[in-house]
Amino acid sequence: MLGFVNQLKPHDHAIMFYTYPEDKQLVLFSYIKTILEEGGGVVYFFSQISPTHIAITLKQFGIAADKYMQKGAFRLVDQGGQYFFNVGNNLQQSIDSIKNAYNELTAKGFKKIIIIEDMAFFLAYGMVDYLIKYERLLQKALEIPAITVCVYDFELLCKQGNGDLYLNLIKSHSIIILAGPKEWEVKVY
């Protein structure tokens, strides 16, 4: 199922659409586990679920999150908190936060680095114009050799009522990942 892990290369900017939270967790947490077990580093910018829920789910996937956090290999950043309210109006500051997270991981010696962003925060707060600008800038500005995966709840995205949003988001990414429903296998385009 996760053969796409080997397809993603440094500098890739992927977009993942999912239907159910379970599908998102299956793909992302399996991916996180693989990267961490291979000695890589992961930064997960989350927004829809609590850090406690993430920790419980990671444990169910066999990931000792505390161990990896202590080693500095795994970091959780809450996009739903003050973080993006403080930088949400400054695109460059948002990009710099990703670069800083990348630099922290490389300073600790991690070679393969994955940046995961759960974009529900932007959609939930009606920051659609900001989101489009952010994704375009992210595609152009990220000169770091990390793999970036932007994660979208397809239903939440559809509620925006703007078909152009979907197309603009696809144009801003080099790889498309469709996850779910459970009967589907993960597809990469």
DRENVEX-669034 format. One record per atom (N, C-alpha, C): residue in three letters; chain; atom name; y, z, x. Coordinates in Angstrom, 1 decimal, m for minus. Example, Ala and Ser with C-alpha at 12.3 -4.5 7.8 and 13.67 -1.06 7.14 Angstrom:
! residues 2
PT lodo lodren marlo      y      z      x
PT  Ala      A     N   m5.7    7.8   13.2
PT  Ala      A    CA   m4.5    7.8   12.3
PT  Ala      A     C   m3.3    7.8   13.2
PT  Ser      A     N   m2.2    7.1   12.8
PT  Ser      A    CA   m1.1    7.1   13.7
PT  Ser      A     C    0.0    7.9   12.9
! end
This chain:
! residues 189
PT lodo lodren marlo      y      z      x
PT  Met      A     N   m1.2    0.0    0.8
PT  Met      A    CA    0.0    0.0    0.0
PT  Met      A     C    1.3    0.0    0.8
PT  Leu      A     N    1.3    0.7    1.9
PT  Leu      A    CA    2.5    0.9    2.7
PT  Leu      A     C    2.5    0.0    3.9
PT  Gly      A     N    1.9   m1.2    3.8
PT  Gly      A    CA    2.0   m2.2    4.9
PT  Gly      A     C    3.4   m2.6    5.2
PT  Phe      A     N    4.3   m2.4    4.3
PT  Phe      A    CA    5.7   m2.8    4.5
PT  Phe      A     C    6.3   m1.9    5.6
PT  Val      A     N    5.8   m0.7    5.9
PT  Val      A    CA    6.3    0.1    6.9
PT  Val      A     C    6.4   m0.6    8.3
PT  Asn      A     N    5.4   m1.4    8.5
PT  Asn      A    CA    5.4   m2.2    9.8
PT  Asn      A     C    6.3   m3.4    9.7
PT  Gln      A     N    6.7   m3.8    8.5
PT  Gln      A    CA    7.5   m5.0    8.4
PT  Gln      A     C    9.0   m4.6    8.7
PT  Leu      A     N    9.4   m3.3    8.4
PT  Leu      A    CA   10.8   m2.9    8.6
PT  Leu      A     C   11.0   m2.7   10.1
PT  Lys      A     N   12.1   m3.3   10.5
PT  Lys      A    CA   12.5   m3.3   12.0
PT  Lys      A     C   13.9   m2.7   12.1
PT  Pro      A     N   14.2   m2.2   13.3
PT  Pro      A    CA   15.5   m1.7   13.6
PT  Pro      A     C   16.6   m2.7   13.1
PT  His      A     N   17.7   m2.3   12.6
PT  His      A    CA   18.8   m3.0   12.0
PT  His      A     C   18.5   m3.5   10.6
PT  Asp      A     N   17.3   m3.4   10.1
PT  Asp      A    CA   17.0   m3.8    8.7
PT  Asp      A     C   17.8   m2.9    7.7
PT  His      A     N   18.3   m3.5    6.7
PT  His      A    CA   19.0   m2.8    5.6
PT  His      A     C   18.3   m3.1    4.3
PT  Ala      A     N   17.4   m2.3    3.9
PT  Ala      A    CA   16.5   m2.6    2.7
PT  Ala      A     C   17.1   m1.9    1.5
PT  Ile      A     N   16.7   m2.5    0.4
PT  Ile      A    CA   17.0   m1.9   m0.9
PT  Ile      A     C   15.7   m1.7   m1.7
PT  Met      A     N   15.5   m0.5   m2.2
PT  Met      A    CA   14.3   m0.2   m3.0
PT  Met      A     C   14.7    0.1   m4.4
PT  Phe      A     N   14.1   m0.6   m5.4
PT  Phe      A    CA   14.2   m0.3   m6.8
PT  Phe      A     C   12.9    0.4   m7.3
PT  Tyr      A     N   13.1    1.5   m8.0
PT  Tyr      A    CA   11.9    2.1   m8.6
PT  Tyr      A     C   12.1    2.4  m10.1
PT  Thr      A     N   11.0    2.5  m10.8
PT  Thr      A    CA   11.1    2.8  m12.2
PT  Thr      A     C   10.9    4.2  m12.6
PT  Tyr      A     N   10.0    4.9  m11.9
PT  Tyr      A    CA    9.7    6.3  m12.2
PT  Tyr      A     C    9.9    7.1  m10.9
PT  Pro      A     N   10.3    8.4  m11.0
PT  Pro      A    CA   10.5    9.2   m9.8
PT  Pro      A     C    9.2    9.3   m9.0
PT  Glu      A     N    8.0    9.3   m9.7
PT  Glu      A    CA    6.8    9.4   m9.0
PT  Glu      A     C    6.5    8.2   m8.1
PT  Asp      A     N    7.0    7.1   m8.5
PT  Asp      A    CA    6.9    5.9   m7.7
PT  Asp      A     C    7.8    6.0   m6.5
PT  Lys      A     N    9.0    6.4   m6.7
PT  Lys      A    CA    9.9    6.6   m5.6
PT  Lys      A     C    9.3    7.6   m4.6
PT  Gln      A     N    8.8    8.7   m5.0
PT  Gln      A    CA    8.2    9.7   m4.1
PT  Gln      A     C    7.0    9.2   m3.4
PT  Leu      A     N    6.2    8.5   m4.1
PT  Leu      A    CA    5.0    8.0   m3.5
PT  Leu      A     C    5.3    7.1   m2.3
PT  Val      A     N    6.3    6.2   m2.5
PT  Val      A    CA    6.6    5.2   m1.5
PT  Val      A     C    7.4    5.9   m0.4
PT  Leu      A     N    8.5    6.6   m0.7
PT  Leu      A    CA    9.4    7.3    0.3
PT  Leu      A     C    8.7    8.3    1.1
PT  Phe      A     N    8.0    9.2    0.4
PT  Phe      A    CA    7.3   10.4    1.1
PT  Phe      A     C    6.2    9.9    2.0
PT  Ser      A     N    5.4    8.9    1.5
PT  Ser      A    CA    4.4    8.3    2.4
PT  Ser      A     C    5.0    7.7    3.6
PT  Tyr      A     N    6.1    7.0    3.4
PT  Tyr      A    CA    6.9    6.4    4.5
PT  Tyr      A     C    7.4    7.4    5.5
PT  Ile      A     N    8.0    8.5    4.9
PT  Ile      A    CA    8.6    9.6    5.7
PT  Ile      A     C    7.4   10.2    6.6
PT  Lys      A     N    6.3   10.4    5.9
PT  Lys      A    CA    5.2   11.0    6.6
PT  Lys      A     C    4.7   10.2    7.8
PT  Thr      A     N    4.6    8.9    7.6
PT  Thr      A    CA    4.2    7.9    8.6
PT  Thr      A     C    5.2    8.0    9.8
PT  Ile      A     N    6.5    7.9    9.5
PT  Ile      A    CA    7.5    7.9   10.6
PT  Ile      A     C    7.5    9.2   11.4
PT  Leu      A     N    7.4   10.3   10.7
PT  Leu      A    CA    7.4   11.6   11.4
PT  Leu      A     C    6.2   11.8   12.2
PT  Glu      A     N    5.0   11.4   11.7
PT  Glu      A    CA    3.8   11.5   12.4
PT  Glu      A     C    3.7   10.6   13.7
PT  Glu      A     N    4.5    9.5   13.6
PT  Glu      A    CA    4.6    8.6   14.7
PT  Glu      A     C    5.6    9.0   15.8
PT  Gly      A     N    6.3   10.2   15.5
PT  Gly      A    CA    7.2   10.7   16.4
PT  Gly      A     C    8.7   10.2   16.2
PT  Gly      A     N    8.9    9.6   15.0
PT  Gly      A    CA   10.2    9.1   14.7
PT  Gly      A     C   11.1   10.2   14.0
PT  Gly      A     N   12.3    9.8   13.7
PT  Gly      A    CA   13.2   10.7   13.0
PT  Gly      A     C   13.7   10.2   11.7
PT  Val      A     N   14.0   11.1   10.7
PT  Val      A    CA   14.3   10.6    9.4
PT  Val      A     C   15.5   11.5    8.9
PT  Val      A     N   16.5   10.8    8.4
PT  Val      A    CA   17.6   11.4    7.6
PT  Val      A     C   17.5   11.0    6.2
PT  Tyr      A     N   17.5   11.9    5.3
PT  Tyr      A    CA   17.3   11.6    3.9
PT  Tyr      A     C   18.5   12.1    3.1
PT  Phe      A     N   19.4   11.2    2.7
PT  Phe      A    CA   20.6   11.5    1.9
PT  Phe      A     C   20.1   11.5    0.4
PT  Phe      A     N   19.9   12.7   m0.2
PT  Phe      A    CA   19.4   12.7   m1.5
PT  Phe      A     C   20.5   13.1   m2.5
PT  Ser      A     N   20.2   12.9   m3.8
PT  Ser      A    CA   21.1   13.3   m4.8
PT  Ser      A     C   20.5   13.7   m6.2
PT  Gln      A     N   19.4   13.2   m6.6
PT  Gln      A    CA   18.9   13.5   m7.9
PT  Gln      A     C   18.1   14.7   m8.0
PT  Ile      A     N   17.5   15.1   m6.9
PT  Ile      A    CA   16.6   16.3   m7.0
PT  Ile      A     C   17.0   17.3   m6.0
PT  Ser      A     N   16.6   18.5   m6.2
PT  Ser      A    CA   17.0   19.7   m5.4
PT  Ser      A     C   16.2   19.7   m4.0
PT  Pro      A     N   16.8   20.3   m3.0
PT  Pro      A    CA   16.0   20.4   m1.7
PT  Pro      A     C   14.7   21.2   m1.9
PT  Thr      A     N   14.7   22.1   m2.8
PT  Thr      A    CA   13.5   22.9   m3.1
PT  Thr      A     C   12.4   21.9   m3.6
PT  His      A     N   12.7   21.1   m4.6
PT  His      A    CA   11.8   20.1   m5.2
PT  His      A     C   11.3   19.2   m4.1
PT  Ile      A     N   12.2   18.7   m3.2
PT  Ile      A    CA   11.9   17.8   m2.1
PT  Ile      A     C   10.8   18.5   m1.2
PT  Ala      A     N   11.1   19.8   m0.9
PT  Ala      A    CA   10.2   20.5    0.0
PT  Ala      A     C    8.8   20.6   m0.6
PT  Ile      A     N    8.8   21.0   m1.9
PT  Ile      A    CA    7.5   21.1   m2.6
PT  Ile      A     C    6.7   19.8   m2.6
PT  Thr      A     N    7.4   18.7   m2.9
PT  Thr      A    CA    6.8   17.4   m2.9
PT  Thr      A     C    6.3   17.0   m1.6
PT  Leu      A     N    7.2   17.2   m0.5
PT  Leu      A    CA    6.8   16.9    0.8
PT  Leu      A     C    5.5   17.6    1.2
PT  Lys      A     N    5.4   18.8    0.8
PT  Lys      A    CA    4.2   19.6    1.1
PT  Lys      A     C    3.0   19.0    0.4
PT  Gln      A     N    3.2   18.6   m0.8
PT  Gln      A    CA    2.1   17.9   m1.5
PT  Gln      A     C    1.6   16.6   m0.8
PT  Phe      A     N    2.5   16.0   m0.1
PT  Phe      A    CA    2.2   14.8    0.7
PT  Phe      A     C    1.7   15.1    2.1
PT  Gly      A     N    1.5   16.4    2.3
PT  Gly      A    CA    1.0   16.8    3.6
PT  Gly      A     C    2.0   16.8    4.8
PT  Ile      A     N    3.3   16.9    4.4
PT  Ile      A    CA    4.4   16.9    5.4
PT  Ile      A     C    4.9   18.3    5.6
PT  Ala      A     N    4.8   18.8    6.8
PT  Ala      A    CA    5.3   20.1    7.1
PT  Ala      A     C    6.8   20.0    7.4
PT  Ala      A     N    7.6   19.9    6.4
PT  Ala      A    CA    9.1   19.6    6.5
PT  Ala      A     C    9.7   20.6    7.4
PT  Asp      A     N    9.4   21.9    7.3
PT  Asp      A    CA   10.0   22.9    8.1
PT  Asp      A     C    9.8   22.7    9.6
PT  Lys      A     N    8.6   22.3    9.9
PT  Lys      A    CA    8.2   22.0   11.3
PT  Lys      A     C    9.1   20.9   11.9
PT  Tyr      A     N    9.2   19.8   11.1
PT  Tyr      A    CA   10.0   18.6   11.6
PT  Tyr      A     C   11.5   18.9   11.6
PT  Met      A     N   11.9   19.8   10.6
PT  Met      A    CA   13.4   20.2   10.6
PT  Met      A     C   13.7   21.0   11.9
PT  Gln      A     N   12.8   21.9   12.2
PT  Gln      A    CA   13.0   22.7   13.4
PT  Gln      A     C   13.0   21.9   14.7
PT  Lys      A     N   12.2   20.8   14.7
PT  Lys      A    CA   12.2   19.9   15.9
PT  Lys      A     C   13.5   19.0   15.9
PT  Gly      A     N   14.2   19.0   14.7
PT  Gly      A    CA   15.3   18.1   14.6
PT  Gly      A     C   14.9   16.7   14.2
PT  Ala      A     N   13.7   16.5   13.8
PT  Ala      A    CA   13.2   15.1   13.5
PT  Ala      A     C   13.5   14.8   12.0
PT  Phe      A     N   13.8   15.7   11.2
PT  Phe      A    CA   14.0   15.5    9.8
PT  Phe      A     C   15.2   16.3    9.3
PT  Arg      A     N   16.0   15.6    8.6
PT  Arg      A    CA   17.3   16.2    8.1
PT  Arg      A     C   17.5   15.8    6.6
PT  Leu      A     N   17.8   16.7    5.8
PT  Leu      A    CA   18.2   16.4    4.4
PT  Leu      A     C   19.7   16.6    4.2
PT  Val      A     N   20.4   15.6    3.6
PT  Val      A    CA   21.8   15.7    3.3
PT  Val      A     C   22.0   15.5    1.8
PT  Asp      A     N   22.7   16.5    1.2
PT  Asp      A    CA   22.9   16.4   m0.3
PT  Asp      A     C   24.1   15.6   m0.6
PT  Gln      A     N   23.9   14.3   m1.1
PT  Gln      A    CA   25.0   13.5   m1.5
PT  Gln      A     C   25.6   13.9   m2.8
PT  Gly      A     N   24.9   14.7   m3.5
PT  Gly      A    CA   25.4   15.2   m4.8
PT  Gly      A     C   26.4   16.3   m4.7
PT  Gly      A     N   26.4   16.9   m3.5
PT  Gly      A    CA   27.3   18.1   m3.3
PT  Gly      A     C   28.7   17.7   m2.9
PT  Gln      A     N   29.3   18.5   m2.2
PT  Gln      A    CA   30.7   18.3   m1.7
PT  Gln      A     C   30.7   17.2   m0.7
PT  Tyr      A     N   29.6   16.9    0.0
PT  Tyr      A    CA   29.6   15.9    1.0
PT  Tyr      A     C   30.3   14.6    0.6
PT  Phe      A     N   29.8   13.9   m0.4
PT  Phe      A    CA   30.4   12.7   m0.8
PT  Phe      A     C   31.7   12.8   m1.6
PT  Phe      A     N   31.9   14.0   m2.2
PT  Phe      A    CA   33.2   14.2   m2.8
PT  Phe      A     C   34.3   14.2   m1.7
PT  Asn      A     N   33.9   14.8   m0.6
PT  Asn      A    CA   34.9   14.8    0.5
PT  Asn      A     C   35.1   13.5    1.2
PT  Val      A     N   34.1   12.7    1.3
PT  Val      A    CA   34.2   11.4    2.0
PT  Val      A     C   34.2   10.2    1.0
PT  Gly      A     N   33.9   10.5   m0.2
PT  Gly      A    CA   33.7    9.4   m1.2
PT  Gly      A     C   34.8    8.4   m1.3
PT  Asn      A     N   36.0    8.8   m1.0
PT  Asn      A    CA   37.1    7.9   m1.1
PT  Asn      A     C   37.5    7.2    0.3
PT  Asn      A     N   36.6    7.5    1.2
PT  Asn      A    CA   36.9    6.9    2.6
PT  Asn      A     C   35.6    6.2    3.0
PT  Leu      A     N   35.6    4.9    2.9
PT  Leu      A    CA   34.4    4.1    3.3
PT  Leu      A     C   34.0    4.3    4.7
PT  Gln      A     N   34.9    4.3    5.6
PT  Gln      A    CA   34.6    4.4    7.0
PT  Gln      A     C   34.0    5.7    7.4
PT  Gln      A     N   34.6    6.8    6.7
PT  Gln      A    CA   34.0    8.1    6.9
PT  Gln      A     C   32.6    8.2    6.5
PT  Ser      A     N   32.3    7.5    5.4
PT  Ser      A    CA   30.9    7.5    4.9
PT  Ser      A     C   30.0    6.8    5.9
PT  Ile      A     N   30.4    5.7    6.4
PT  Ile      A    CA   29.6    5.0    7.4
PT  Ile      A     C   29.5    5.8    8.7
PT  Asp      A     N   30.6    6.5    9.1
PT  Asp      A    CA   30.5    7.3   10.3
PT  Asp      A     C   29.5    8.5   10.1
PT  Ser      A     N   29.3    9.0    8.9
PT  Ser      A    CA   28.4   10.0    8.7
PT  Ser      A     C   26.9    9.6    9.0
PT  Ile      A     N   26.7    8.3    8.7
PT  Ile      A    CA   25.3    7.7    9.0
PT  Ile      A     C   25.2    7.5   10.5
PT  Lys      A     N   26.2    7.0   11.1
PT  Lys      A    CA   26.2    6.8   12.5
PT  Lys      A     C   26.0    8.1   13.3
PT  Asn      A     N   26.7    9.2   12.8
PT  Asn      A    CA   26.6   10.5   13.4
PT  Asn      A     C   25.2   11.1   13.3
PT  Ala      A     N   24.6   10.9   12.1
PT  Ala      A    CA   23.2   11.3   11.9
PT  Ala      A     C   22.3   10.6   12.8
PT  Tyr      A     N   22.5    9.3   13.0
PT  Tyr      A    CA   21.7    8.5   13.9
PT  Tyr      A     C   21.9    9.0   15.3
PT  Asn      A     N   23.1    9.2   15.7
PT  Asn      A    CA   23.4    9.7   17.1
PT  Asn      A     C   22.7   11.0   17.4
PT  Glu      A     N   22.7   11.9   16.4
PT  Glu      A    CA   22.1   13.2   16.6
PT  Glu      A     C   20.6   13.1   16.9
PT  Leu      A     N   19.9   12.1   16.1
PT  Leu      A    CA   18.5   11.9   16.3
PT  Leu      A     C   18.2   11.3   17.7
PT  Thr      A     N   19.0   10.3   18.1
PT  Thr      A    CA   18.8    9.6   19.4
PT  Thr      A     C   19.0   10.6   20.5
PT  Ala      A     N   20.0   11.5   20.3
PT  Ala      A    CA   20.3   12.5   21.4
PT  Ala      A     C   19.1   13.4   21.6
PT  Lys      A     N   18.3   13.6   20.5
PT  Lys      A    CA   17.1   14.4   20.6
PT  Lys      A     C   15.9   13.6   21.1
PT  Gly      A     N   16.0   12.3   21.4
PT  Gly      A    CA   15.0   11.5   22.0
PT  Gly      A     C   14.2   10.7   21.0
PT  Phe      A     N   14.5   10.7   19.7
PT  Phe      A    CA   13.7    9.9   18.7
PT  Phe      A     C   14.1    8.4   18.9
PT  Lys      A     N   13.0    7.6   18.9
PT  Lys      A    CA   13.2    6.2   19.1
PT  Lys      A     C   13.3    5.4   17.8
PT  Lys      A     N   12.3    5.7   16.9
PT  Lys      A    CA   12.3    5.0   15.6
PT  Lys      A     C   13.0    5.9   14.6
PT  Ile      A     N   14.1    5.4   14.0
PT  Ile      A    CA   14.9    6.3   13.1
PT  Ile      A     C   15.1    5.6   11.8
PT  Ile      A     N   14.9    6.3   10.7
PT  Ile      A    CA   15.0    5.8    9.4
PT  Ile      A     C   16.1    6.6    8.7
PT  Ile      A     N   17.0    5.9    8.0
PT  Ile      A    CA   18.0    6.5    7.2
PT  Ile      A     C   17.7    6.1    5.8
PT  Ile      A     N   17.5    7.1    4.9
PT  Ile      A    CA   17.2    6.8    3.5
PT  Ile      A     C   18.4    7.4    2.7
PT  Glu      A     N   18.9    6.5    1.8
PT  Glu      A    CA   19.9    7.0    0.9
PT  Glu      A     C   19.6    6.8   m0.5
PT  Asp      A     N   19.5    7.9   m1.3
PT  Asp      A    CA   19.3    7.8   m2.7
PT  Asp      A     C   20.7    7.6   m3.4
PT  Met      A     N   20.9    6.4   m3.9
PT  Met      A    CA   22.2    6.0   m4.4
PT  Met      A     C   22.5    6.4   m5.8
PT  Ala      A     N   21.7    7.2   m6.4
PT  Ala      A    CA   21.9    7.7   m7.8
PT  Ala      A     C   23.3    8.4   m8.0
PT  Phe      A     N   23.7    9.1   m7.0
PT  Phe      A    CA   25.0    9.8   m7.0
PT  Phe      A     C   26.1    8.9   m7.4
PT  Phe      A     N   26.2    7.7   m6.8
PT  Phe      A    CA   27.3    6.8   m7.0
PT  Phe      A     C   27.2    6.2   m8.4
PT  Leu      A     N   26.0    6.0   m8.9
PT  Leu      A    CA   25.9    5.4  m10.3
PT  Leu      A     C   26.2    6.5  m11.3
PT  Ala      A     N   25.7    7.7  m11.1
PT  Ala      A    CA   25.9    8.8  m12.1
PT  Ala      A     C   27.4    9.1  m12.2
PT  Tyr      A     N   28.2    8.9  m11.2
PT  Tyr      A    CA   29.6    9.3  m11.3
PT  Tyr      A     C   30.5    8.0  m11.4
PT  Gly      A     N   29.9    6.9  m11.8
PT  Gly      A    CA   30.7    5.7  m12.1
PT  Gly      A     C   31.4    5.1  m10.9
PT  Met      A     N   30.9    5.3   m9.8
PT  Met      A    CA   31.5    4.8   m8.5
PT  Met      A     C   31.0    3.4   m8.2
PT  Val      A     N   30.9    2.6   m9.1
PT  Val      A    CA   30.3    1.2   m8.9
PT  Val      A     C   31.1    0.4   m8.0
PT  Asp      A     N   32.5    0.3   m8.1
PT  Asp      A    CA   33.3   m0.4   m7.2
PT  Asp      A     C   33.2    0.1   m5.8
PT  Tyr      A     N   33.2    1.4   m5.6
PT  Tyr      A    CA   33.0    2.0   m4.3
PT  Tyr      A     C   31.6    1.6   m3.8
PT  Leu      A     N   30.6    1.7   m4.6
PT  Leu      A    CA   29.3    1.4   m4.2
PT  Leu      A     C   29.1    0.0   m3.6
PT  Ile      A     N   29.7   m1.0   m4.3
PT  Ile      A    CA   29.6   m2.4   m3.8
PT  Ile      A     C   30.3   m2.5   m2.5
PT  Lys      A     N   31.5   m1.9   m2.4
PT  Lys      A    CA   32.2   m2.0   m1.1
PT  Lys      A     C   31.4   m1.3    0.0
PT  Tyr      A     N   30.9   m0.1   m0.3
PT  Tyr      A    CA   30.1    0.7    0.6
PT  Tyr      A     C   28.9   m0.1    1.1
PT  Glu      A     N   28.1   m0.7    0.2
PT  Glu      A    CA   26.9   m1.5    0.6
PT  Glu      A     C   27.3   m2.7    1.5
PT  Arg      A     N   28.4   m3.4    1.1
PT  Arg      A    CA   28.8   m4.5    2.0
PT  Arg      A     C   29.2   m4.1    3.3
PT  Leu      A     N   29.9   m3.0    3.4
PT  Leu      A    CA   30.4   m2.4    4.7
PT  Leu      A     C   29.2   m1.9    5.5
PT  Leu      A     N   28.3   m1.3    4.8
PT  Leu      A    CA   27.1   m0.8    5.5
PT  Leu      A     C   26.3   m1.9    6.1
PT  Gln      A     N   26.1   m3.0    5.4
PT  Gln      A    CA   25.4   m4.1    6.0
PT  Gln      A     C   26.1   m4.6    7.3
PT  Lys      A     N   27.4   m4.7    7.2
PT  Lys      A    CA   28.1   m5.3    8.4
PT  Lys      A     C   28.4   m4.2    9.5
PT  Ala      A     N   28.6   m3.0    9.1
PT  Ala      A    CA   29.1   m2.0   10.1
PT  Ala      A     C   28.0   m1.3   10.8
PT  Leu      A     N   26.8   m1.3   10.3
PT  Leu      A    CA   25.8   m0.5   10.9
PT  Leu      A     C   25.2   m1.3   12.1
PT  Glu      A     N   25.7   m1.0   13.3
PT  Glu      A    CA   25.3   m1.7   14.5
PT  Glu      A     C   24.2   m0.9   15.1
PT  Ile      A     N   23.8    0.2   14.6
PT  Ile      A    CA   22.8    1.1   15.1
PT  Ile      A     C   21.4    0.5   14.9
PT  Pro      A     N   20.5    0.7   15.8
PT  Pro      A    CA   19.2    0.1   15.6
PT  Pro      A     C   18.3    1.1   14.7
PT  Ala      A     N   18.8    1.4   13.6
PT  Ala      A    CA   18.0    2.3   12.6
PT  Ala      A     C   17.6    1.4   11.5
PT  Ile      A     N   16.6    1.8   10.8
PT  Ile      A    CA   16.2    1.2    9.5
PT  Ile      A     C   16.9    2.0    8.4
PT  Thr      A     N   17.6    1.3    7.6
PT  Thr      A    CA   18.3    1.9    6.4
PT  Thr      A     C   17.7    1.5    5.1
PT  Val      A     N   17.3    2.4    4.3
PT  Val      A    CA   16.7    2.1    3.0
PT  Val      A     C   17.5    2.7    1.9
PT  Cys      A     N   18.2    1.9    1.1
PT  Cys      A    CA   19.0    2.4    0.0
PT  Cys      A     C   18.1    2.4   m1.3
PT  Val      A     N   18.0    3.5   m2.0
PT  Val      A    CA   17.1    3.7   m3.1
PT  Val      A     C   17.8    3.7   m4.4
PT  Tyr      A     N   17.4    2.9   m5.4
PT  Tyr      A    CA   18.0    2.8   m6.7
PT  Tyr      A     C   17.0    3.1   m7.8
PT  Asp      A     N   17.4    3.9   m8.7
PT  Asp      A    CA   16.7    4.1  m10.0
PT  Asp      A     C   17.1    2.9  m10.8
PT  Phe      A     N   16.1    2.0  m11.1
PT  Phe      A    CA   16.4    0.8  m11.8
PT  Phe      A     C   17.0    1.0  m13.2
PT  Glu      A     N   16.5    2.0  m13.9
PT  Glu      A    CA   17.0    2.2  m15.2
PT  Glu      A     C   18.5    2.7  m15.2
PT  Leu      A     N   18.8    3.6  m14.2
PT  Leu      A    CA   20.2    4.0  m14.1
PT  Leu      A     C   21.1    2.9  m13.7
PT  Leu      A     N   20.6    2.0  m12.9
PT  Leu      A    CA   21.3    0.8  m12.4
PT  Leu      A     C   21.6   m0.1  m13.6
PT  Cys      A     N   20.6   m0.3  m14.5
PT  Cys      A    CA   20.8   m1.2  m15.6
PT  Cys      A     C   21.8   m0.6  m16.6
PT  Lys      A     N   21.9    0.7  m16.7
PT  Lys      A    CA   22.8    1.3  m17.6
PT  Lys      A     C   24.3    1.0  m17.3
PT  Gln      A     N   24.5    0.5  m16.1
PT  Gln      A    CA   25.9    0.2  m15.7
PT  Gln      A     C   26.5   m1.0  m16.5
PT  Gly      A     N   25.6   m1.8  m17.1
PT  Gly      A    CA   26.0   m2.8  m18.0
PT  Gly      A     C   26.7   m4.0  m17.2
PT  Asn      A     N   26.4   m4.1  m15.9
PT  Asn      A    CA   27.1   m5.1  m15.1
PT  Asn      A     C   26.0   m5.9  m14.4
PT  Gly      A     N   25.6   m7.0  m14.8
PT  Gly      A    CA   24.6   m7.8  m14.1
PT  Gly      A     C   25.0   m8.2  m12.7
PT  Asp      A     N   26.3   m8.3  m12.5
PT  Asp      A    CA   26.8   m8.7  m11.2
PT  Asp      A     C   26.5   m7.6  m10.2
PT  Leu      A     N   26.5   m6.3  m10.6
PT  Leu      A    CA   26.2   m5.2   m9.7
PT  Leu      A     C   24.8   m5.4   m9.1
PT  Tyr      A     N   23.8   m5.8   m9.9
PT  Tyr      A    CA   22.5   m6.0   m9.4
PT  Tyr      A     C   22.5   m7.1   m8.3
PT  Leu      A     N   23.1   m8.2   m8.6
PT  Leu      A    CA   23.1   m9.3   m7.7
PT  Leu      A     C   23.9   m9.0   m6.4
PT  Asn      A     N   25.1   m8.3   m6.6
PT  Asn      A    CA   25.8   m7.8   m5.4
PT  Asn      A     C   25.0   m6.9   m4.5
PT  Leu      A     N   24.3   m6.0   m5.1
PT  Leu      A    CA   23.5   m5.1   m4.3
PT  Leu      A     C   22.4   m5.9   m3.5
PT  Ile      A     N   21.7   m6.8   m4.2
PT  Ile      A    CA   20.7   m7.6   m3.5
PT  Ile      A     C   21.3   m8.4   m2.3
PT  Lys      A     N   22.5   m9.0   m2.5
PT  Lys      A    CA   23.1   m9.7   m1.5
PT  Lys      A     C   23.5   m8.9   m0.3
PT  Ser      A     N   23.6   m7.6   m0.5
PT  Ser      A    CA   24.0   m6.7    0.6
PT  Ser      A     C   22.9   m6.2    1.4
PT  His      A     N   21.7   m6.6    1.1
PT  His      A    CA   20.5   m6.1    1.8
PT  His      A     C   19.6   m7.2    2.4
PT  Ser      A     N   18.9   m6.9    3.4
PT  Ser      A    CA   18.1   m8.0    4.1
PT  Ser      A     C   16.7   m8.0    3.5
PT  Ile      A     N   16.3   m6.8    2.9
PT  Ile      A    CA   14.9   m6.7    2.4
PT  Ile      A     C   14.9   m6.0    1.0
PT  Ile      A     N   14.1   m6.5    0.1
PT  Ile      A    CA   14.0   m5.9   m1.2
PT  Ile      A     C   12.6   m5.3   m1.4
PT  Ile      A     N   12.6   m4.0   m1.8
PT  Ile      A    CA   11.3   m3.3   m2.1
PT  Ile      A     C   11.3   m2.9   m3.5
PT  Leu      A     N   10.2   m3.4   m4.3
PT  Leu      A    CA   10.0   m3.0   m5.7
PT  Leu      A     C    8.9   m2.0   m5.7
PT  Ala      A     N    9.2   m0.8   m6.2
PT  Ala      A    CA    8.2    0.3   m6.3
PT  Ala      A     C    7.9    0.7   m7.7
PT  Gly      A     N    6.7    0.4   m8.2
PT  Gly      A    CA    6.4    0.9   m9.5
PT  Gly      A     C    6.6   m0.2  m10.6
PT  Pro      A     N    6.1    0.1  m11.8
PT  Pro      A    CA    5.3    1.3  m12.1
PT  Pro      A     C    4.0    1.4  m11.3
PT  Lys      A     N    3.3    2.5  m11.6
PT  Lys      A    CA    2.1    2.8  m10.8
PT  Lys      A     C    1.1    1.7  m10.7
PT  Glu      A     N    1.0    0.9  m11.7
PT  Glu      A    CA    0.0   m0.2  m11.7
PT  Glu      A     C    0.4   m1.3  m10.7
PT  Trp      A     N    1.7   m1.4  m10.3
PT  Trp      A    CA    2.1   m2.4   m9.4
PT  Trp      A     C    1.8   m1.9   m7.9
PT  Glu      A     N    1.6   m2.8   m7.1
PT  Glu      A    CA    1.6   m2.4   m5.7
PT  Glu      A     C    3.1   m2.6   m5.2
PT  Val      A     N    3.4   m2.0   m4.0
PT  Val      A    CA    4.7   m2.1   m3.5
PT  Val      A     C    4.9   m3.6   m3.0
PT  Lys      A     N    6.0   m4.2   m3.4
PT  Lys      A    CA    6.3   m5.5   m3.1
PT  Lys      A     C    7.5   m5.6   m2.2
PT  Val      A     N    7.5   m6.4   m1.1
PT  Val      A    CA    8.6   m6.5   m0.2
PT  Val      A     C    9.0   m8.0   m0.2
PT  Tyr      A     N   10.3   m8.2   m0.3
PT  Tyr      A    CA   10.8   m9.6   m0.3
PT  Tyr      A     C   11.9   m9.7    0.8
! end
